[in-house]
Amino acid sequence: MTQALRPDFLIKNMPTMQPIRGDDGPTEEERLLAAMTLSSGWIRFVAFKDELIQDMNKANKAAIAQGLSFEQIGQNTIITNMAIDIIDRLFNKVSDAVEVVEQNGNK
């Protein structure tokens, strides 16, 4: 019997969440990230992210349609999900910065 592939080798090396901080207001990094979302380029960048995720999901469906083995489909699914999680974390970083700036104003 074969053992399932466990992707925790990559997760161990990923940065962890920032510790909760006091009410010092938004950091310079948070202000810069939040300001980035006000540009028209950000709207296109978000659309590109969504297209990229859809393409990755379509690749998994294509692998199934081509009749790849369960092992190959499983590996594709794990890698795709990990890539999507990383992309989402990048966008969540910006969304969190926007939230902090909006909650605290421009202190």
C-alpha positions, 0 to 999 in steps of 0.5 A: 500500500502506498502512502499519500503525498503530504505537502507539509515540506513546503508549508514548514518554510512559509512565513507565519502570520504577523503577531498582533500589534497595538493601536499604533495605527497602520504601518508604512507598509500597510499604507503603501499596500492600501494605496496600491489598491486605488490604482486602475492597475490593481483592478486589472491585477485582481482580474489577472489573479482570478484568470490564473486561478481559473486556468490552474483549475482547468488544468486539473480538469484536463488532467482528469479528462486525459485519463492521467493516473490517480497519483498524477491527478493527486499531485497536480491537485496538491500543487495547484491548491498550494499555488492558489493558497500562496496567491491568495495569501499575497492578496490577503496581505493587501486586503488586510492592509486596506482594512487596517488603514480604513479602520484607523484612518491615516494616523 
